[in-house]
Amino acid sequence: MTRYLLTAALLCSAVPAMAQQPGPPPTPTDPPCLRQISMYDFKFVPGNRSLIVIDRSRRRYRVNFMSQCFNIQYSLGLRFKTNGTSNLSCVSRGDSVRFRDPASPGICIIRDVQYQTLALDQQDAAAAAAAKQQ
């Protein structure tokens, strides 16, 4: 009988803990290492100066370009050209993003790679809202 009461008490105390919403994921402290082989999805950032890449472990990275990358928002697929020797190399400064563009070669040089944080998400949403109003 005591075992059933103890089990019921533990279950009742666990329910409020499970009902809480998880907070935003913490930003990792190690330097970002976006590997070409582990890329899963990508999203465009308004202004064509950045790209958000999601890897297979659902980490989000922001890839910033040296200058504005024209017509990248119209492409369906992207590929990364790294200076590394294998698919396990990290995407870094000087590598490029390539895509098909009938007007010109679709090449954008990467300035840096960083983690996509909640603050950057808010800035992107504000930039998209400002561009929509114009």
VENJOTA-V573912 format. One record per residue. RES is the residue in one letter. PSI is psi in degrees with one decimal (* if undefined). OMEGA is omega in whole degrees, 0 to 359 (999 if undefined). Layout:
# VENJOTA-V573912
{{RES;PSI;OMEGA} {RES;PSI;OMEGA}}
This chain:
# VENJOTA-V573912
{{M;-42.4;180} {T;-33.4;180} {R;-40.3;180} {Y;-39.0;178} {L;-39.3;179} {L;-41.9;178} {T;-41.9;179} {A;-39.7;179} {A;-40.0;178} {L;-40.3;179} {L;-39.7;179} {C;-32.9;179} {S;-22.5;181} {A;-22.9;183} {V;-47.4;179} {P;-32.3;180} {A;-35.2;179} {M;-24.2;183} {A;-15.5;181} {Q;142.1;178} {Q;136.0;178} {P;146.7;179} {G;-178.6;178} {P;146.0;181} {P;141.4;181} {P;148.2;177} {T;127.9;179} {P;150.0;182} {T;-16.8;179} {D;156.7;181} {P;146.1;183} {P;134.6;178} {C;91.8;178} {L;114.2;181} {R;139.8;182} {Q;-35.3;184} {I;-19.4;185} {S;14.1;180} {M;137.5;184} {Y;-45.7;185} {D;164.5;177} {F;154.9;177} {K;148.0;180} {F;145.5;177} {V;136.2;179} {P;138.5;180} {G;-12.6;177} {N;31.5;176} {R;-6.1;182} {S;165.3;180} {L;136.9;176} {I;124.1;181} {V;133.4;179} {I;130.8;179} {D;-179.4;185} {R;-24.7;177} {S;14.1;176} {R;22.8;171} {R;141.8;182} {R;131.9;181} {Y;148.9;175} {R;120.1;179} {V;114.0;181} {N;140.3;181} {F;159.9;178} {M;-38.0;179} {S;-176.1;180} {Q;135.1;182} {C;102.5;186} {F;139.5;175} {N;14.0;179} {I;-26.1;182} {Q;-13.7;180} {Y;-4.3;183} {S;146.8;180} {L;-24.1;181} {G;148.7;179} {L;157.0;171} {R;152.5;182} {F;132.9;176} {K;109.2;182} {T;157.9;177} {N;1.6;179} {G;175.1;184} {T;-8.8;181} {S;177.2;177} {N;-11.8;180} {L;-1.2;178} {S;145.5;177} {C;142.0;174} {V;130.6;185} {S;-174.7;181} {R;134.4;179} {G;-17.0;175} {D;173.5;183} {S;155.5;173} {V;130.9;181} {R;145.3;180} {F;164.3;180} {R;130.0;177} {D;120.0;184} {P;-23.3;183} {A;-38.6;184} {S;167.1;177} {P;129.3;181} {G;85.4;181} {I;128.6;176} {C;125.3;181} {I;135.8;184} {I;129.2;176} {R;-47.9;178} {D;167.0;178} {V;132.0;179} {Q;167.9;177} {Y;141.7;176} {Q;116.7;183} {T;173.8;178} {L;-37.2;179} {A;-39.7;177} {L;-34.5;176} {D;-42.3;180} {Q;-38.9;177} {Q;-40.2;179} {D;-39.8;179} {A;-39.5;178} {A;-39.3;179} {A;-38.4;178} {A;-38.6;178} {A;-39.2;179} {A;-38.4;179} {A;-31.6;179} {K;-33.7;181} {Q;-25.0;183} {Q;*;999}}
